[in-house]
Amino acid sequence: MPEQIIESTGSRAHLLQVLTFWDLVVYGLVYVSPVGPWSTWGFAGSLSGGAVALVYLLGAVALSFTALSYAQMCVEVPDAGSVYAYARFAMGDTIGFLAGWMVLLDYLLLPALMYVFCGVSLSLFIPAVPSWAWVLVVAAYTLGVNWFGVKTSARFNLGTLILQFVLLAVVLVAAVLVMRRTNMPMFTGTAWWGPTSSVSGIFSGASLCVMAYLGFDAITTLSAEVRADQRHLVGRAVIFSILLLGSLAVLNVWLLSDLSRGFTFQKDLTTAAFDLLGDRVGPAFGRAVTWSSVLVVAISITPPMVSAVSRVLYSMAEKGEMPRFLARLDPKYGVPHNGILASGALSVAVALYFANQFDTLTSMVNFGALTAFAAVNASVIVLFAVKRKSGRLGVHVLLPLLGIITIGAVITQMSSIGLTVGLAWLGIGFLVSVALRMRGKTL
């Protein structure tokens, strides 16, 4: 289907309905990243007493409750606004606006976090280029990938996902070869429960690992870009993605855990996986994996993040709850160019402001996503159990309630600055919502 041909009613452009099930899955995998556990593995091992395979599995299982809620709501409300549209449909305009407002916090800060990460890392690799310049380069690349239509960005997503899988395979094969050469046992039980493991540590580790999977929900922001007769596949893509990501993460950290037997970490736990590979496989290999992972992050993760936030802004603007210019679509490519530009500019501004405060920015991310997850689970309960009097209590009450409980437990583990920023953003959103209602809900 030529991408220049877009669906329209009269002269009004619409989002292109060209995505397939596998486009959605690839989008979700790229957003979360199969190599993502490398940055959290050291912390998860420290918190859980080495039981990393268990905590990553628990993190995936915990989010599967929310994935099921997304799968149900995206069939009922096939809208690009995702959680904003779901909460609005089930619980009214005010709750819907607040849900959309909170997920915007996550969707705007995540690209900024990635820009800072790439800027700092690439400036260390090429010191002659300052970090702020790399931020602008990566942001410009992200803009270009999203600018020429959703099918074009889907092709880029597939290419970069292949690069991630190649990188993951190289690391896992290298780990297996080292362990076989040195007669180290593989797939041992210590990655599931170690001598220093405890129940409290397992739950703390699982809370961290839940955050390692954040982003799978962004698949639902593309619901309006799937053919109407295939929109049931959006929910299946959400569930399939979290299950596949969880399986890959468990396999990944299980092998790393066994490879680390007898290894003492002396540096920042953020680089634990790379330090381990440098020690056990070889210094050159460790450096190569480090820089390769940075480049993969730069070219693969940021484009789908900007795509997601632009769709939420577009949906909210269509309802008059964001400035109307954000609801305009490009007549040729059928994408919200104004939303892409606005969200990109905001993320770059945040990235430049926090260029030397990576830890602070990290602590601010996730509150928005977690509250949005809670809103999706609540939407299932209200829509099906309360309004429609569904008798399926397991699916429409118990599972989403477990999702809410899990999210509440994770929020209690967040840093004070993350909670402060999140609650402040929620308070601002409430004031904006009141202002919208007072002036007839139009910006």
N, C-alpha and C positions, 0 to 999 in steps of 0.2 A: 504494500500500500504506500504510494508516494506520500512523503511527509508534508509536502506543500498543500495537499488536499485536506482540508479540515472540515469537520462537520459544522454546519451552521443553520441558523434559523433566520432567514432573511440575510442580513449582512452581519449578524452577530456571531463572533467567533466563539468556539467551544474548545475545551480541552480535548486533545486527540485521543480517541479510544482505540489504541493500537497495541497495548501491552498484553503479553501472554503470562501464563502461570510462571514460566521459568524466568521471564523478565522480572517479575515481582520477587521471586526467590533470590535471584542474583542481587537485586537491589538491597534486600534485607541482609544478605550475607556480607556484602561490601560495606554496608553501614556499620555493622557490628564488628566485622573483621575476624576471620579464622585465626589470625596471628595475634589477636587482641590479648589473649591470656598471658602473653609474655610480659606485659607491663604490670600485671597484678599478681602473677604467680608467687613472687617472693613474699609479698604481704600476706597472701592467702596461706602460704606455708607457715609463716611465723605465727599467725593468729590461730591456726587449727592444729598446731603441733605436728605439721607434716602431712595431715590428712587432706591433701589438696584435691585428689580425685573425688572424694566424698563431698567436699564443699562446693566444687563446681557442678557436680551432679545435683545437689540440693538447690543451688541457685537456679539451674535450668528448670527443675521441677516446680520450684516456687513461682517462677514467671509463667509456667505453662497454664496456671489457673487464669492469669490475666490474658494470655494468648487466646484461650477459649472464649473469654468474654469479648475480645476484639473480633474473633471469628463470627460470633453471633450478631454483634452490632453492625458490622460492615455489610451484612446481608440486608438488614432492616433499613440502614441508612447509607446507601452507596454514594457518599459525598467526600470530596477532597479534604474537608475539614477534619476528618478523623474524630478524635475525642471531642473536639468542639461541637461537631455535628451530632454525635451520639448523645452527649449530655444535654444538649439543647432539645433534642427530640424527646428524650425520656424524662427530663427533669425541669425543662423550662428555659427561657432565654437567659436569665441571670446566672444560673448554675452553668449553662452551656458557655456563656461568655467567660466566666472565671476559669473553666476547664481549658478553654482555648488559650486564655491569657497565660495560664501556668505552663502549658506545654511550649508556648513561645519562649519562655525563659530558658528551657532546655535546648530548644532548637536554635536559638540565637547564640547561646554560650558555647555549645559544643563545637561549631565551626571556629569560633574565636579561640577556643582551647587548642584545637588542632593547628590553627595558624601559628600560635605561639610556640607550640611544640616543634613544628616544622622549622620555624624561623630560628629558634635557638639551636636546634640540632644541625641544620644546614650551615649556619654561620660558624659553627665549630669545625665543620668539614671544609668549608671554604671561608676562612677568616676575612678575606678581603671584601666580602659582601656582608654588610650589617644585617642583623636579624630582621629589622623593620622592612628592609628591601625584599627579603625572602617572603615575609608575610604578604606583601603586595603581589609578588610573583605567583604564589600559590593561590591567592584570592582571584587573581586575573585568570588563571588556568581554570579554576572552579566555575567562574562566570562563563567562560567560553564553552565548557562542557555542557552546561545547562541551557545555553542561549539558543541552540539550534534544534530544539525540540526534544521531546521525551524519548523518542526512539533512538536518536543520536546518543543521548546520555546513557541509554540502556546498552548500546554497543560498547561505550567506554567502560561501563560497569563490568561487563563480561570480560573485557580484556584485562582490567586491573584485578578482577577476582582470580583469573587464571594465574597472574603473577603472584598473588598471595598464596594460592595453593602450591605453586612451584616452590616458593620460599619455605612454606611449611613442610613440604615433602623432603626438601633438601636437609632441613634441620632434623626431622625425625629419622631419616635414613642415616644421617651422620651419627646421631645418638645411638641407634641400634648397632651400627658397625663398631663404635667404640666399646659398647658394652659386651658385644660378642668377642672382640679382640682381647678384652681384659677379663673376660669371664664374670662380668657383673650380672647379677640376676635381673631379669626384666619382668614387668607387670607383677610386682610383689604386693603383698597386703599392706605394707607400711604407708602406701599412698592413700589408703582408706582409713587406717587408724594406726597412729604411731605411739611410741612409749610416752610421749608428752601430750598426747591429744586429750581433750576434755569436751564435755557436752557444750559448755559455755563458749569454748574456743571454736567449736564447730559452727555454732550459730553466728558468732562474730565473723568467721570466715565466709560463711554462706551469705551474710548480709553484704559483704564486700563483693562477692562473686555475682550477686544479683545485678549490681551496678556494672559489672563487666559485660553484661548482655544487653544493656539499655540501647535502644535504637531499632530493635526488631519491629516495633509497633509502627515505625515510619512507613512500612509497606502500605498501611491503610490510607495514607495521604494520597496514594495513587489510584484509589478506588474509581474515581471518575474517568480515569484514562484506560479502563478496561471495558470491553464490549459488555453491554447490558446482560447478554445471555451467558456471560462468563464471570460475573461479579461474585458468584459463590466461590470462585477460585481464590479470591483475595484472602479470605479467612483460612483456607487450606494452606496458602503460601505462608501466612503468619505462623501457623502451627508447625508446618514442615521446617521452616527456618529455625525456630527456637530449638526444635528437637535435633536438627543437624548440627547447629552451633554447639549445643550442649554435648553431643557425642564427640565432636572434634576437640572440644576443650578438654574433656575428660581424658581422651587418648593423649593429647598434647602434654598436659601437666603430669599425667601418670608416668610417661617416659622421662620427662625432665626430673621428676622426683627420684626415680630410680638412678638416673645418671648422676644426681647430686649426692649420692651416698658417700659420706665422709668429707664432703666439701664444706668449708666454712666461709660464710658470706661476710665480707669485711667492708663493702661499699654500700651505697644506697640500694635499698631493696627494689627500687624501680628498675634498676638495671641487672637484677639478680640473674635472670635467664641468660643475658648476654655475657655476664661475667663467668657463669658456669660453662657456657659453650667455649669461651676463650680459654678456660683452664683445661677442660676435658678433651675438646676436639683440637683446639689450636688457637693462638692469639690472632692470627690472620683471619681464621674462620669466624671468630667472635666479632671482630671489627667489621667484616663483610656483612654478616647477618645484621649487626646493629644499623649500619648505614642503609642497607637494603630495606629494612623494615621502616626506617624513617621515610625513604622515598616512596615506599608503597603507601604509607599513611598519607603523604602529601598528594599523591595522584589518584587515590582511590576513595578514601573515606570522606573527604570534604565535599565533593560534588553532590552525593545523595543527601547530605545534611542540608545544604542550601536548597535543594529541590524540595525537601520536606517542608521547611519553614515557609517557602514561597507559596506552597499549596494551602497551608493553613491560613496565611495572610489573605490569599485570594478568596477563600471560602468565607472568612469573617468579613471581608470588605463587601462581598456580594450581599451579605445580610445588613450592611450599613454599620457594622460594629468595628470597622477599621476604615481609614480614609478610602474613598471610592476609587481613587486612581489605582489602588492596588488590585482592583478587580478587573482591570483591563488585560486582555489577552492579545498577544501578537497575532495579526491576521494571517501571517504566513506559517509560523511554526506552532501556533496554538499553545504557547506557554505564557505564564504571568511574568513578563519581562520586568514590569515595575516592582513586583514582589521580589524577584531575584535581585534587582539592583538595590532595593531598600534593605533587604535582609543582609545582603553582602556588605553594604556600606556600614551597617550597624555592627556586624561581626568584626569587620576590620578595625573599626574604631575601638571596640572593646579589646581586641587583640593588641593594638598598639598601646593602649592605656595600661594593660597588664603585661606588657612585654617582658618585664623583669620580675613579675610576681606570678609565676606559673603555679606554684602551690596554692596561692590564694584563689586563683581562677578555678583550679581543679575542685576546691572545696565548695565552690558556688554552684557547680554543675550537679544535676541529678534531682534536686528537690522538685523542679517543675515536672520532670518526667514521672516521678513517683506519685505526685498528687494527681497527675493526669491518669495514671494507671488506676488509682483508687476511684476516680470519677467514672471510668469505663466499667469497672466491676459494679459500682453502685447503679449505673445505668441499666445493666442487665437485671438487677434485682427489682428496680422500680418499674421498668417497662414490662417485664414478663411476669414476675411474681405478684407485684402490687396492682398494676393497671390491667393486665390481661388475665390475672388469676390463674396463672399456670400451675399445673399440678406436678410439674417436674422439679421438685424441690432440690434434688441433687445438682442439676445443671444450672438452674436459675436462682438458687439461693446459696447452697452449701459451697460450691466451687468458687463463685465470685466472692463470697464472704471470706473464704480461705485466702483468696488473692488480696483482699483488703487487709486482713490480719498480717500477712507476709509483708506487705508494703509498709504498714505501721511499724513493724519490727525493724525494718531496714532504716526507716526515717529516724528512729531513736538512736541509730549508730552514726548518724551524720555529724559532721563537725559543727561547732557553734556558729561559725561564720556562715556555713551553708544554710543552717536553719534560719539565721537572722536575715540573710538576703532573700531567702525563699518566702518567709513570712512578710517581709517588707514589700516584696513584689506582689504577693497576694493582697495586701492592704491597698496598694496602689490600684490594683485591678478592681477591687471592690468600689473604690472611689470613682474610677472611670465608668464602671457599670452604672452607678447611681447617676452620674452626669448624663450618660446615654439615655437612660430612662426619662430623665427630666426634660431633655430636649428632643424627645421623640425618637431616640435610638438611631441617629444618623450622624455620621462624621463627614 
